[in-house]
Structure formats: structure tokens, C-alpha cells
Amino acid sequence: MINFLLKNPSLYRLYQKTVRSKYDEYDFIKFIFKQKDFKNIRMLDICCGDSYILEYVKEFIDDYLGVDNNDKYLKQCMKKWSSFNFLNIDLNDKKNINDLLDFKPNFIFVNGAIHHLDDESVSRINNFVAEFEKSLFLSVDPISDNNKILNKLMIMFDRGKYIRTRKEYENLMTNYNNFIVDDFYKMSFKNIFHYRNFNLNDLYKDWKASLEI
């Protein structure tokens, strides 16, 4: 039943809105784009799902390629975001991810995908990102070492087979800095952010300060 619900784009987004608080990671990511005043952004969104990030940052993006392997999500995206590009690929296929090299992204975004991929697939993504040394990189994923029962239930509903501990993520994502935040949901729930080529830690502090004004 859970798999059926979360494979449906509209039901999945309803679920996400239900568990999130007013200020979630999307607000934070929009804050990043505003503060950094990024120019000529070519964003590659790996495992884009319903490309909900575009609701927040489309005005800052010149070119966008969303990739996923779920046709329902991609068809919805192509209908809603007709000015952007979408592609169905299987990240477990090395050839497919190498085909993305031609897009030449300068911002690589991976939201809630790493915990759905095994270590070998994540390593392929890391190797791909390494091809674009100067590109910005940002990924967000839940971590498994949450203590509260509700958090564990939320993780279970997520369907991710590879939700890792903080230490496991750190060992896997060795090319990036990282930090933990735990207040993007109505319940205390920890996410890990990995990033490259900008100071996410300072931006996070600035964002939190702006909420208190």
C-alpha cells in the first residue's frame, strides 16, 4: 500500500506536505540561490522525482535536466515544466550516467536519492561529479540514527533501502563537506547535507538567523 501511494506523484507530494513543517529544506535551498546570486545555472537534478525543487528555484535557472526512472513522475514533470528537459535513465547502468556528461552541469543536485542507491551506484555518481570539478554540488538525505519512534516510522514509509548512519554517509561521500540539520520536519528528524564549492554551513546559520527576525 505504501509503495503504491509513494509511486503516485500527487499522493507522494501530499505525503511530503503532511510531514513537513513550514520551513523545510526547500525554503533553505531557495535562500541559498538568493544569497549566492548564482549566474548561468545549468542544473542537473539526479533522481528528480516530481522536480518539486523547481517550485522554489526555477527563476534562478537557465537550463535544467531532471533524470529519473519513473515514467509517471517524468510525464507529470514534462507537462508541468515544458521549458525544461527530462530524461528516463537507470543510475545502476554505468553507460546511462556517463551519457549525462554532455549536459555539462555547473550545479548538480541530488535530493533524497542517495538513500535509495547502493554503494556502487553512489560511487558512480561521485565519479561523475568529480568530472565537473568546479560545479556546485548539493545533496540531501535522511540518516538512520534517529531515536524517536515516529522518525523510524517515517523512514520505514520512505522505502529507501540504503538509509545510512551519519558515519556511513561520511565514509561514502568522502569528496564533500557535510553537516546535520534536524528541524525541517514537524517532528525532529535528521538529514545530512553534502556540498561542494560553496560554504553551506555559513548559509545555514544565516538562514536560521533570518527566520528569527
C-alpha positions as CSV (number, residue, x, y, z in Angstrom):
1,M,0.0,0.0,0.0
2,I,2.8,2.4,0.9
3,N,4.7,1.6,-2.3
4,F,1.5,2.3,-4.3
5,L,1.0,5.7,-2.6
6,L,4.5,6.9,-3.0
7,K,4.8,5.8,-6.6
8,N,2.0,8.2,-7.4
9,P,3.4,11.8,-7.9
10,S,0.3,13.6,-6.5
11,L,0.0,11.3,-3.4
12,Y,3.7,11.4,-2.8
13,R,3.6,15.2,-2.7
14,L,0.6,15.2,-0.4
15,Y,2.5,12.9,2.0
16,Q,5.6,15.2,1.9
17,K,3.5,18.2,2.7
18,T,1.9,16.4,5.6
19,V,5.1,15.5,7.3
20,R,7.0,18.7,6.7
21,S,7.0,21.9,8.7
22,K,6.5,25.4,7.3
23,Y,10.2,26.0,7.0
24,D,11.8,23.0,5.2
25,E,14.8,22.3,3.1
26,Y,13.2,23.8,0.0
27,D,13.0,27.2,1.7
28,F,16.6,26.8,2.7
29,I,17.7,25.9,-0.8
30,K,15.8,28.9,-2.2
31,F,17.6,31.1,0.3
32,I,20.9,29.7,-0.9
33,F,20.2,30.7,-4.5
34,K,19.1,34.2,-3.5
35,Q,22.1,34.8,-1.3
36,K,24.7,33.4,-3.7
37,D,23.2,35.1,-6.7
38,F,24.3,32.2,-8.9
39,K,24.6,33.0,-12.7
40,N,24.0,30.9,-15.8
41,I,22.9,27.9,-13.8
42,R,22.8,24.6,-15.6
43,M,21.2,22.3,-13.0
44,L,21.3,18.5,-13.2
45,D,18.8,17.0,-10.9
46,I,19.6,13.4,-10.3
47,C,16.6,11.3,-9.3
48,C,14.4,14.3,-9.7
49,G,11.1,12.7,-8.8
50,D,8.4,15.4,-9.4
51,S,11.1,18.1,-9.7
52,Y,9.5,20.0,-6.8
53,I,12.7,22.0,-6.4
54,L,11.6,24.0,-9.5
55,E,8.8,25.5,-7.5
56,Y,11.4,27.3,-5.5
57,V,14.4,27.9,-7.8
58,K,13.2,28.0,-11.4
59,E,13.7,31.7,-11.6
60,F,17.4,31.3,-10.9
61,I,18.0,28.5,-13.5
62,D,18.9,28.9,-17.2
63,D,18.9,25.2,-18.1
64,Y,17.6,22.2,-16.2
65,L,17.8,18.4,-16.8
66,G,15.9,16.2,-14.4
67,V,16.6,12.5,-14.6
68,D,14.6,9.7,-13.0
69,N,13.5,6.2,-13.9
70,N,9.8,6.6,-13.0
71,D,7.7,7.4,-16.1
72,K,4.7,8.7,-14.1
73,Y,6.8,11.3,-12.4
74,L,8.6,12.3,-15.6
75,K,5.4,12.6,-17.6
76,Q,4.0,14.9,-15.0
77,C,7.2,16.9,-15.0
78,M,7.3,17.3,-18.8
79,K,3.7,18.5,-18.7
80,K,4.2,21.0,-15.9
81,W,7.7,22.2,-16.7
82,S,7.6,22.2,-20.5
83,S,10.5,24.7,-20.8
84,F,12.9,22.2,-19.1
85,N,14.3,18.8,-20.0
86,F,13.7,15.4,-18.5
87,L,15.3,12.0,-19.2
88,N,14.5,8.5,-18.1
89,I,17.7,6.7,-17.0
90,D,18.7,3.9,-14.7
91,L,21.5,5.0,-12.5
92,N,22.5,1.4,-11.9
93,D,23.7,1.4,-15.6
94,K,27.1,2.9,-15.9
95,K,26.6,3.8,-19.5
96,N,23.5,5.8,-18.7
97,I,25.1,8.1,-16.2
98,N,28.1,8.7,-18.5
99,D,25.6,9.9,-21.1
100,L,24.9,12.8,-18.8
101,L,28.4,14.2,-19.3
102,D,27.2,16.0,-22.5
103,F,24.9,18.2,-20.4
104,K,27.9,19.8,-18.7
105,P,26.1,20.9,-15.5
106,N,27.5,23.6,-13.2
107,F,25.1,22.7,-10.4
108,I,24.5,19.0,-9.5
109,F,21.5,18.4,-7.2
110,V,20.6,15.1,-5.5
111,N,17.6,15.4,-3.2
112,G,16.6,12.3,-1.3
113,A,18.2,9.8,-3.8
114,I,21.4,8.5,-2.2
115,H,19.5,6.5,0.4
116,H,17.7,4.7,-2.5
117,L,21.0,3.6,-4.1
118,D,23.6,1.0,-3.2
119,D,27.3,2.0,-2.5
120,E,28.4,1.1,-6.1
121,S,25.7,3.3,-7.7
122,V,26.6,6.2,-5.3
123,S,30.3,5.8,-6.2
124,R,29.3,6.1,-9.9
125,I,27.6,9.4,-9.0
126,N,30.6,10.6,-7.1
127,N,32.9,9.7,-10.0
128,F,30.5,11.6,-12.3
129,V,30.5,14.7,-10.1
130,A,34.3,14.5,-10.0
131,E,34.3,15.1,-13.8
132,F,33.0,18.6,-13.1
133,E,35.5,19.9,-10.5
134,K,34.2,23.4,-10.5
135,S,30.5,22.6,-10.4
136,L,28.4,23.3,-7.3
137,F,27.1,20.2,-5.6
138,L,24.3,19.7,-3.1
139,S,22.6,16.5,-1.8
140,V,20.1,15.9,1.0
141,D,19.3,12.6,2.6
142,P,17.8,11.3,5.9
143,I,20.0,9.4,8.3
144,S,19.0,6.3,10.1
145,D,20.2,7.2,13.6
146,N,17.1,9.0,14.7
147,N,15.9,8.0,18.1
148,K,12.2,8.8,18.1
149,I,9.7,6.1,17.1
150,L,7.9,8.5,14.7
151,N,11.1,9.1,12.9
152,K,11.7,5.4,12.5
153,L,8.2,5.0,11.1
154,M,8.8,7.9,8.7
155,I,12.0,6.2,7.5
156,M,10.2,2.9,7.0
157,F,7.5,4.6,4.9
158,D,10.2,6.2,2.8
159,R,11.0,2.9,1.0
160,G,14.7,3.7,0.8
161,K,16.8,0.5,1.2
162,Y,20.0,2.3,2.0
163,I,19.3,4.8,4.6
164,R,22.6,5.0,6.3
165,T,24.0,6.3,9.6
166,R,25.8,9.6,9.7
167,K,29.2,7.8,9.8
168,E,28.3,5.6,6.9
169,Y,27.3,8.6,4.8
170,E,30.6,10.3,5.7
171,N,32.6,7.3,4.7
172,L,30.7,7.0,1.4
173,M,30.6,10.7,0.4
174,T,34.3,11.5,1.1
175,N,34.5,14.2,-1.6
176,Y,32.2,16.6,0.2
177,N,31.8,18.5,3.4
178,N,28.7,17.8,5.4
179,F,26.6,18.8,8.4
180,I,23.4,17.6,10.1
181,V,20.2,19.6,10.5
182,D,17.2,18.3,12.3
183,D,14.4,20.8,12.1
184,F,13.0,20.6,8.6
185,Y,10.0,18.5,9.6
186,K,7.2,18.7,12.1
187,M,9.0,16.1,14.1
188,S,12.7,16.2,15.0
189,F,14.2,14.4,12.0
190,K,17.8,14.4,11.0
191,N,19.0,15.0,7.4
192,I,22.6,15.1,6.1
193,F,23.6,17.6,3.5
194,H,26.7,17.1,1.4
195,Y,28.0,20.0,-0.6
196,R,30.9,21.4,-2.6
197,N,32.2,24.7,-3.8
198,F,30.2,26.9,-1.5
199,N,30.0,27.4,2.2
200,L,26.7,25.7,3.2
201,N,27.4,25.9,6.9
202,D,27.5,29.7,7.0
203,L,24.5,29.9,4.7
204,Y,22.6,27.7,7.1
205,K,23.4,29.9,10.0
206,D,22.3,33.0,8.0
207,W,19.1,31.3,7.0
208,K,18.2,30.3,10.6
209,A,19.0,33.9,11.7
210,S,16.7,35.3,9.1
211,L,13.8,33.2,10.4
212,E,14.2,34.9,13.8
213,I,13.8,38.4,12.5
